[in-house]
Amino acid sequence: MTRISHVTSRVMRFVLVGLVLAWTLVPIAWMVLSSFKPDNVITSASPQLIFSPTLAHYQALFSGGNNLWHNITASLIVTGVSTAIAVVLGAMGGYGLSRIRIRGKQHLAFWIISTRMAPIAAVIVPLYLMFRYLNLLDSYTGLIVAYLSFNLPFAIWLMTAFFDDLPRDLEEAATIDGATKWQVFWRVALPLMKPGIATTTILCFIFAWNDYAFATTFGGPGTSTIPIAAAQLLTQTGIDWGQLLAIGTVVVCPMAVFGLLVKRWLVTGLTLGAVK
């Protein structure tokens, strides 16, 4: 009876994992596959798996008036810079918040993350007025600051949790050997935080890369990101499904590749602190 229950349990786990994978991967795989289909196959009433692949949709994206290179460049600049600043400052702030001993530290940590909890709609108008006064609209600096306003509190809070789970024995030993606080942070604590850094980096990168609200409010023709380019394919005259599927593939693929590159540290970081 026990053996039958064990086999049943394993089968149920495999079935559940299969359902979750199908729910997650099938839409993405169908989008990538459909981006190579001709227009008549995409709009066909019945799904077709056998067709003559074409690169016409990608060629249309990267040529003529719809040249996507400008949007990719803008997305890479604002996403890369904002993520790098958020992770660097988040690591330093998280380490300081984790190691400092002051009254009300928990309230301070909650106040930091509470700024991230605010809905985007609540901060868009104040930020817009500030950016208009500082002449930061339609600029990379404005978008970077906007993304930092959400990513930095999240990075500090996340890195604080990772540093809290880091044993302090090595840091105390380094201090006894004469290391300064900066040397302890840079040479001892930070190298042990690769899983936490990888997790924080990819989560901040995803928010900035996929953002539409900030990009459409604070951006403009000179700083148009990929989500803005995708929205421009939805017009009153119709939807260009081929190019929309192609640009969706362009958006998803870099994140998938980036996630696979840091998978080893990402999985460790997401499970860090799960078991005490």
C-alpha positions as CSV (number, residue, x, y, z in Angstrom):
1,M,0.0,0.0,0.0
2,T,2.9,2.3,0.9
3,R,4.6,1.6,-2.4
4,I,1.4,2.4,-4.4
5,S,0.9,5.6,-2.5
6,H,4.6,6.6,-3.2
7,V,4.2,5.9,-6.9
8,T,0.9,7.8,-7.0
9,S,2.5,10.8,-5.3
10,R,5.3,10.9,-7.8
11,V,2.9,10.6,-10.7
12,M,0.8,13.5,-9.3
13,R,3.9,15.6,-8.9
14,F,5.0,15.0,-12.5
15,V,1.5,15.8,-13.7
16,L,1.4,19.0,-11.7
17,V,4.8,20.1,-13.0
18,G,3.8,19.2,-16.5
19,L,0.7,21.3,-16.2
20,V,2.6,24.3,-14.8
21,L,5.2,24.0,-17.6
22,A,2.5,23.8,-20.3
23,W,0.7,26.8,-18.8
24,T,4.0,28.8,-18.8
25,L,5.8,27.6,-21.9
26,V,3.1,26.9,-24.5
27,P,2.0,30.5,-25.0
28,I,5.7,31.6,-25.3
29,A,6.5,28.8,-27.7
30,W,3.4,29.6,-29.8
31,M,4.3,33.3,-29.9
32,V,7.8,32.5,-31.2
33,L,6.5,30.0,-33.7
34,S,3.8,32.3,-35.0
35,S,6.3,35.1,-35.5
36,F,7.7,33.1,-38.4
37,K,4.3,32.5,-40.0
38,P,2.9,34.4,-43.0
39,D,0.0,36.7,-42.3
40,N,-2.6,34.4,-43.8
41,V,-1.5,31.6,-41.6
42,I,-1.5,33.8,-38.4
43,T,-5.1,34.9,-39.0
44,S,-6.3,31.5,-40.1
45,A,-9.4,30.2,-38.2
46,S,-7.7,26.9,-37.5
47,P,-4.2,26.7,-35.9
48,Q,-1.6,25.4,-38.4
49,L,1.7,23.8,-37.3
50,I,2.9,23.1,-40.8
51,F,3.8,26.2,-42.8
52,S,6.5,27.9,-44.8
53,P,8.5,30.0,-42.4
54,T,9.3,33.6,-43.2
55,L,11.4,36.4,-41.8
56,A,9.2,39.1,-43.3
57,H,7.9,40.3,-39.9
58,Y,11.4,40.7,-38.5
59,Q,12.6,42.4,-41.6
60,A,9.7,44.9,-41.3
61,L,10.7,45.6,-37.7
62,F,14.3,46.4,-38.4
63,S,13.9,48.4,-41.6
64,G,12.1,51.5,-42.9
65,G,10.1,53.6,-40.5
66,N,9.7,50.8,-38.0
67,N,13.4,50.4,-37.3
68,L,13.5,48.7,-33.9
69,W,17.3,49.3,-33.2
70,H,16.6,52.7,-31.7
71,N,14.1,51.2,-29.3
72,I,16.4,48.3,-28.4
73,T,19.2,50.8,-27.7
74,A,17.0,53.0,-25.5
75,S,15.7,49.9,-23.6
76,L,19.3,48.6,-23.0
77,I,20.6,52.0,-21.8
78,V,17.8,52.8,-19.3
79,T,17.4,49.2,-18.1
80,G,21.1,48.5,-17.8
81,V,22.1,51.7,-16.1
82,S,19.1,51.8,-13.7
83,T,19.6,48.1,-12.8
84,A,23.4,48.6,-12.2
85,I,22.9,51.6,-10.0
86,A,20.0,49.9,-8.1
87,V,22.1,46.7,-7.4
88,V,25.3,48.6,-6.4
89,L,23.5,51.0,-4.0
90,G,21.1,48.2,-2.9
91,A,24.0,46.0,-1.9
92,M,25.7,48.8,0.1
93,G,22.4,49.9,1.6
94,G,21.3,46.4,2.4
95,Y,24.6,45.5,4.1
96,G,24.5,48.7,6.2
97,L,20.9,48.1,7.2
98,S,21.6,44.5,8.0
99,R,24.7,45.1,10.2
100,I,23.8,48.4,11.8
101,R,22.4,48.3,15.4
102,I,19.9,51.1,16.0
103,R,16.5,51.3,17.5
104,G,13.6,51.1,15.1
105,K,15.7,49.4,12.4
106,Q,12.7,47.2,11.4
107,H,10.6,50.3,11.0
108,L,13.2,51.9,8.8
109,A,13.4,48.7,6.6
110,F,9.6,48.7,6.3
111,W,9.5,52.4,5.4
112,I,12.1,51.7,2.6
113,I,10.0,48.8,1.1
114,S,6.8,50.7,1.6
115,T,7.9,53.2,-1.0
116,R,8.0,50.3,-3.5
117,M,4.5,49.2,-2.5
118,A,2.9,52.4,-3.8
119,P,1.0,51.9,-7.0
120,I,2.6,53.4,-10.1
121,A,-0.4,55.6,-10.7
122,A,0.1,57.3,-7.3
123,V,3.7,58.5,-8.2
124,I,3.4,59.3,-11.9
125,V,1.9,62.8,-11.5
126,P,4.4,64.0,-8.8
127,L,7.3,62.6,-10.8
128,Y,6.0,64.1,-14.0
129,L,5.8,67.6,-12.4
130,M,9.3,67.2,-11.0
131,F,10.7,66.0,-14.3
132,R,9.0,68.8,-16.2
133,Y,10.5,71.4,-13.9
134,L,14.0,69.8,-14.1
135,N,13.7,69.3,-17.9
136,L,14.1,65.5,-17.6
137,L,11.1,64.5,-19.9
138,D,12.1,62.5,-22.9
139,S,15.6,61.9,-21.6
140,Y,17.5,58.8,-20.5
141,T,18.2,60.4,-17.2
142,G,14.6,60.9,-16.4
143,L,13.7,57.3,-17.2
144,I,16.6,56.0,-15.2
145,V,15.6,58.0,-12.2
146,A,12.0,56.9,-12.6
147,Y,13.0,53.2,-12.6
148,L,15.4,53.8,-9.7
149,S,12.5,55.2,-7.6
150,F,10.9,51.7,-7.7
151,N,13.9,49.4,-8.1
152,L,16.2,50.9,-5.4
153,P,13.9,50.4,-2.4
154,F,13.2,46.8,-3.6
155,A,17.0,46.1,-4.1
156,I,17.8,47.5,-0.6
157,W,15.1,45.4,1.0
158,L,16.0,42.2,-0.9
159,M,19.8,42.6,-0.2
160,T,19.1,43.3,3.4
161,A,17.3,39.9,3.7
162,F,20.2,38.1,1.9
163,F,22.8,39.7,4.2
164,D,20.8,38.9,7.3
165,D,21.1,35.2,6.3
166,L,24.9,35.5,5.9
167,P,26.9,34.2,8.9
168,R,29.0,36.9,10.5
169,D,31.9,34.7,11.6
170,L,34.0,35.4,8.5
171,E,33.4,39.1,8.9
172,E,34.4,39.1,12.5
173,A,37.6,37.1,11.7
174,A,38.5,39.6,9.0
175,T,37.9,42.5,11.5
176,I,40.2,40.8,14.0
177,D,42.9,40.5,11.2
178,G,42.7,44.3,10.8
179,A,40.4,44.7,7.9
180,T,38.3,47.9,7.7
181,K,34.5,47.9,7.4
182,W,34.8,48.6,3.6
183,Q,37.3,45.8,3.2
184,V,35.0,43.4,5.1
185,F,32.1,44.3,2.9
186,W,34.0,44.3,-0.4
187,R,36.3,41.3,0.1
188,V,34.4,39.1,2.4
189,A,30.6,39.7,2.4
190,L,30.0,40.8,-1.2
191,P,31.7,37.7,-2.9
192,L,29.4,35.5,-0.8
193,M,26.4,37.3,-2.1
194,K,26.5,36.2,-5.8
195,P,23.1,34.4,-5.5
196,G,21.5,37.5,-3.9
197,I,23.1,39.8,-6.4
198,A,21.9,37.6,-9.3
199,T,18.4,37.5,-8.0
200,T,18.2,41.2,-7.4
201,T,19.7,42.0,-10.8
202,I,17.3,39.9,-12.8
203,L,14.2,41.1,-10.9
204,C,15.2,44.8,-11.3
205,F,16.1,44.2,-14.9
206,I,12.7,42.6,-15.6
207,F,10.8,45.5,-14.1
208,A,12.7,48.1,-16.1
209,W,12.7,46.1,-19.4
210,N,9.0,45.4,-19.3
211,D,7.8,48.8,-18.1
212,Y,5.3,50.7,-20.1
213,A,3.7,53.2,-17.7
214,F,6.9,55.2,-17.0
215,A,8.2,54.9,-20.5
216,T,5.0,56.3,-22.1
217,T,4.7,59.1,-19.5
218,F,8.3,60.3,-19.1
219,G,9.7,59.2,-22.5
220,G,9.3,60.5,-26.0
221,P,10.5,60.0,-29.5
222,G,14.1,60.2,-28.5
223,T,13.8,57.6,-25.7
224,S,11.1,55.3,-27.0
225,T,11.6,51.8,-25.5
226,I,10.5,48.4,-26.9
227,P,7.2,48.3,-25.1
228,I,6.3,51.7,-26.6
229,A,7.2,50.3,-30.1
230,A,5.0,47.3,-29.5
231,A,2.0,49.6,-28.5
232,Q,2.4,51.6,-31.7
233,L,1.5,48.5,-33.7
234,L,-2.0,48.6,-32.2
235,T,-3.7,51.2,-34.4
236,Q,-7.3,52.2,-35.2
237,T,-7.0,50.6,-38.6
238,G,-6.0,47.2,-37.2
239,I,-3.3,45.1,-35.5
240,D,-0.2,43.9,-37.3
241,W,-0.2,40.5,-35.6
242,G,3.0,39.4,-37.4
243,Q,5.1,42.3,-36.2
244,L,3.5,42.2,-32.8
245,L,4.4,38.5,-32.3
246,A,8.0,39.3,-33.6
247,I,8.5,42.2,-31.2
248,G,7.1,40.0,-28.4
249,T,9.8,37.5,-29.2
250,V,12.4,40.2,-29.2
251,V,11.3,41.3,-25.7
252,V,11.1,37.8,-24.2
253,C,14.3,36.2,-25.7
254,P,16.9,38.5,-24.0
255,M,15.2,37.9,-20.6
256,A,15.1,34.1,-21.2
257,V,18.8,34.1,-22.1
258,F,19.8,36.3,-19.2
259,G,17.8,34.1,-16.8
260,L,19.6,30.9,-18.1
261,L,23.0,32.5,-17.7
262,V,22.4,33.3,-14.0
263,K,20.2,30.3,-13.3
264,R,22.6,28.7,-10.9
265,W,22.8,31.8,-8.7
266,L,19.1,32.7,-9.3
267,V,17.8,29.5,-7.9
268,T,20.1,29.6,-4.9
269,G,19.1,33.3,-4.3
270,L,15.4,32.6,-4.5
271,T,15.6,29.8,-1.9
272,L,18.2,31.5,0.3
273,G,16.7,31.8,3.8
274,A,13.9,29.4,3.2
275,V,15.3,27.0,5.8
276,K,16.6,28.1,9.1
